[in-house]
Amino acid sequence: MKGPHVLNCLVQSHTMFSVKNSVSCTLKTLQRNQHVRHFSGARALSRAVQLAGRSLLTLKDFQSDEVKHLLWTSHDLKKRIKHDGQYLPLLQGKSIAMIFEKRSTRTRMSTETGFALLGGHPCFLTSQDIHLGVNENTRDTARVLSGLTDLILARVYSHSTLEELVKEASIPVINGLSDLYHPIQILADFLTLQEHYGSLSGLTVSWIGDGNNVLHSFMTTAAKLGVHLRIATPKGYEPNADVLREAEKLSEQFGTSLFLTSNPVEAACGSNVLVTDTWVSMGQEEEKKQRLKDFHGYQITLQTGSVASPDWTFLHCLPRKPEEVDDQVFYSHRSLVFPEAENRKWTIMGLMVSLLTDYTPQTPMPKF
C-alpha cells in the first residue's frame, strides 16, 4: 500500500462499509416493522411499474424503480423456475427476432434458451440471413418483423441502427449490444452483486479498462441503485463525454460518488468490486498492438486487489484474455464471472417478460 491518498481512500471506504453494516436492528419489534415496510413497498413498486410495450436501448431511459423492478422480476423467475422447479409458460405463443451483426455466446444462448423456457419461439438471424441495411433497409426490416414477431433483440455495431429499429418498429426492441451501450450485461452484473452481497446500495464498483459500452451502461445505472463508481482508463480511452455528463447528473441526484483517474490503483482503492472487459473489441482488431501497449499496467491481479476492500470480488462480461486479468483472480473464490454469465439468462428472461406481459413477481422483493 503506497501513499497517503491510498491510505485515506481505504479509511474512508472502511468507514462507509462499517456504517452500512452497523445499521442492523437488534430489537425484534423494529425488525418486524422493517419487514412489513419492505413488503408493503414491494407491492407498491410492483403496482407502480408498468414496462409492457417499452423498448430498452439504454438504462438511461429507465427510472430507479424500473431498474429495480427488472432485477426483482429476474430474481423471481430464477427462484421459481431454477430453485422451485416451476414451469412458467409466460411467453407461450410469442416469438422473438434475434438480429446478430456481431457474434456472441452468452447473448445468443441466454436469449434463445430463456425465451424457449418461457414457452416462446426464438428466431435467430445473422447478418448473412437478413442483410440488415444492405439488401433491405432497417426501416423495412423493422416493419416486417413487427408483423411477424412480438419482440426484437438486436446486437449491432452502430447504436443508430437500434434507434432506427425502435423508431420504425411497432413492437419492443432490446439492445443486445451496440457500440455505445450494453444494458443487458449490466442487469446481469447487478443481479449477481445483489445475490452475493445481499444488497447493492453503498457498494463501490471500480472499472479498470477501456471506456467502452459496458462502462457506459454502468455509468447510467449505478447511481440509480445507490452504487458508487470509480473508473480508471488509459489516457485517450476515456468514456464518452455525453455519457459522463449524464453520469455526473445521476451521481448528484442519487447522492453517490463518481471518480475518474488514469491510475488503476487509485480506482481500485477501497472498492468492493473490480471490473474489467476486453481491451480489443470486435471491429478493433487492427488496433490490437497499440491497445495492448496503451493498456500496459491495467491487468487486474491480486496486487490490484490488495488496496480494495477486504470483501472485494471480480466481474468480467467475457470472453476474457489473460492480459486483462490473471488466472489467480479469474479462477479464484473472488471471481463471480460464471454466476454473472448464468445471470445473463435470468435477467434477459426478466426483461422479456416485463416488456411483453403485465407479470407481477410472486416472490418477495430482494433488498437493493
N, C-alpha and C positions, 0 to 999 in steps of 0.2 A: 504494500500500500504506500503510495508516494504522494507527498504534497498536502498542504492544508486544505486545498479545495476538495480532494477526495475524502479526507477525514471529516470535514464539515458536512459533506454530502451524505456520508454514511450515518453520521449522528442525526441529521435531520430526518433521513429516511427511517432510521430506527425509532425515532420519536413518533413519527406518523404511524409506523407499524404498531408501536406499543399502544398508542391512543386508540387506534382502530380495534385492537384486540382486547383492550381493557374495558370496552363498552359491553360488558356482559352482566346480566342481571342475576342476582342470587335469590331474589325473592320470588317464590312460586307464583304469587298473585300477579306480579308485574310481568313475568314470563307468559302467563296465561293471557293477560291483556294484550301483550305484543303479538301473541299468536293469533288472537281474534282480529286485531287490526290488520295483520298481514293478509289473512284470507279475505277479509272484507275488501281490502284494497285490490286484491287479485280479481275478485268478482267485478269490481268497478272497472278495472283496467280492461277485462275481457269484454264488458258491455260497451266501453267507450271506443275501443279499437276495432275498426272495420276495414280490412285491407282487400276484400274481394274486388276484383276488377282492376286493381292497381298494377303498375309495372315497376320493376326495380332495375334502374340503371346505375344508381349510386345511393348509398345510405345517407348521403347528404340530404336527400329528399324525404327522409323518414324521421319523425319525431322520436324523442327518447322512449316514450311509452310504446311506440310502434316497434322499435328495435327490440325492446324487452318482450313484447308480445310474440315476435318471431322466435326469439330464443326460448320462451316458455312453450310455445307450440312444438318446437323441435324437441325439447326436453320431454314433453308429454308423449309424443309419438314414440320416442326411443324407449321410454319406460313401458308403455302399453304394448308395443309390438315386440321389442327385443327381450325385455325382462319379464313381462307378464304373459307373453305368448299369444296376444290377441290378434285377430285378423280384422283389419280396418280397411275395407274397400272404399275409401273416401273419394277416390278418383275413378270409380267404376264407370266405364263408358266414355271416358275422356282420353284425349291424345295430346302429345307434346311434340312439336317440331324442334329438333336439336340441330342447329346450324353451326358447324365447326370449321372455321377457316384455319384455326390453329389446333394441332393435335393435343390430346390430354388423356391421362389415365384416370385421375381422380374425378374430374368434372364429368367425363362420359360415364364412368361406372356408377358413380353416386346417383346421377340423374336417371340413367336407364333402370338400374335396379330399384331405386327408390320409387319411381313412378309406377313400375310394374308391381311392386309390393303393395302399393295402394290401389291396385286394381285397374290402372290405366295402361295405355299403349304408347310407348316411346318410339319415335321415328327419327333415326339418325341420318343426317345429311352432311356429307363432306363437301369441300369446295369442288371436287370432281363430280359430285352428284347434282349440285344445284347451280354452280357458277354464279354465285350472288354478285350482282353488279356487272357481270360480263355478258352472258347470254340473255339474262333477264335482269332488269334493274331492280334495285332494292324496293322501290315503291310498289312495283307489280308483285314482287315476291311476298311482301307483307300482306297485300290484299288477298292473294291466292291462299296463303297459309291461314289467314283469318277465316276463310270459308271451309277449310279442311280440318283444322285442328283447334284446340282450345287454349293453347299456350305455346309461346316461342321462347326457347333459350338459345342465345347466340353467343358464340365465343369467337371474337373478331379481332382484327388488327387495329382498326380505327374506331374510336368511340363514336365518331359521326355516323357510322353505319348503324349503330344501335339507336341513335337519336332519330334517324330516318325511319327505322323499323317501327319505333314507338309512334311516330307521327302518322304513319300510314296504316298501321295495324288496328283492328278493332278488338283484338284480344290482348291479354297481358304479355309483356315481353320481359325476360330476365337477362341481365348481363352476366354471361358465363365467363367473361374476362374481356377486357379491352385494354388499349394502351394507357388508359387513364385511371381506370378503377377495376377492382376485383372484389366486389361486395360479398359474394357467396363464400369466399375464403375467410373473410373476417367474421362472418356469422359463426363458422366452424371454430375459429380461433377463440372467440369469446365464450362459446358454449363449453369448450374444452377447459378454459381457465375457470369458468364458474364451477364446473364439476370438480376441479382439482382444489381450488381454494375455498369453495363454499359460498363465495360472493365475489363481486367484481369491484364495487365501489372502494376506492382507496388504493387499489393496486397501481404499481408503476410498471409500465411496459417500456423496454428500451429496444429501439430499432437500430441495428448496426449493419449498414449496407447501402444498397442503391436507393435513390429517391424515386421509386417506381410505383406501379399501380397498386400493389398490395399496401405499401406505406400510405398512399393517398387514401385508401379505404380505412386504414387505421386512424388517420388524422381526422376524417369526417365522422367517425363513430365513437372513438374512445371517450371523449368528454361527456357524451350523452349517457354513458354508463358509469360516470364518476372515475374514470381511469386516467391517470397521469401518463404523459408521453415524453420520452427522452429520445432524441434522434441524432445519430451520427452518420453522416455521409461524407465521402471524399469531396473536396472542392471541385465544382463542375458537375456534380451528381446530386445536387440538392433537389428537394421535392418541388413540384410545380408551384409557381408563385401564387396563382389564384387559389389553389388548394390550401396553401399555407395561410393566406389571409382568412379563409373560411375557418380553418382550424383555430386560429387565434381568437376569432369571434366566439367560437364554441367554447373554448377554454375559459374565456372571460365569463360567458353566460352561465356555465355549469360549475365554475369555481375550481377548475383543475389546472395543473401546470403543464406547460409545453416548453421544452428545452431543446435547442438545436446546437450542434457542435460538429467539428470535423475530427474530434478525438474520441475513439471508441471507448476508452477507459472512462472518460467523463460521462459518456452516455450510459454506461453500464453501472455507474456508481449508485448503490443503494436500490437497485431495481429488483423487482420480483420476477420479471420475465424478460429474457433475452431472445430477440427475434432477428432472423436474417432471411434472405431469399437468394435466388440465383444472381450472380453478378453479370451473367450474359444471357439475356432473354432471347426468345425466338425472334429472329429478324435482326439480331445484333452480332451475328457470328463474325462478321468482318472486323468488328471492334474488339474481338476477344483478347488479342495480345495486349492492346493498350489498356483495356479494362483490368486485366489481371495485374498489370503494373500499377495502375491507379488505386486498386483496392488492397495493395500490399499492407499488411498490418490490421486488416479488418476481419481476419478469421476469428471465430468465436472458439475459445479454448477454456480450460479450467482456470487459466490465469485471468482471462477476462471476467470470469465469474467470481474471482476472489474479491472483487470490490463490490459485488452485488449483494443483495440481501441474503441472509443465510438460507432462506427458503426458495432461492431462485430456481426457475425452470427454463426450458428452452423450447422454442417453436420454429418450425420451418415448413413452408407450404409444399415443398417437394416439386420436382426432383432436386436432389442435393448433390453438390460436388464437394470433395474433401477440402478444397481450399476455402470454402465458406464456413465450415465448422468441422473440427476434427472428430475422430471416432470416439475419443474419450468423453466428449459431451454428447455426441449424436446418439450413441448407444448406451448412455448412462441412465440411471434412475431419474435424473433431472429432465430427461427428454420426454416431452409429451407429443412428439411428432406422429406416432402411429395412432394414438387416440384422436389426435387432431385430424388425421386423414380419414378415420372412420366417421368422425362427426361431420365431414363433408356430406355424407349420405343423409344423416338425420336433419341437418339444417336445410338442405335443399328440399327434403320432404316437407319440413315445416313451412318453408317458404311457398312451395307449390300448393299445399293445402290452403294456406292463408290467402293466396291470390285467386284461387278457384272456388272456394267454398266459404261458408259462414261458420266453419267449425270452431267450437269453443273447447279449449283444453279441459280435460277431465281430472287431471292430477293437480295437486297444489302448486302454486307458482313458486319456483325456486327464489332464493334471495339474490338480488342483484346489487 
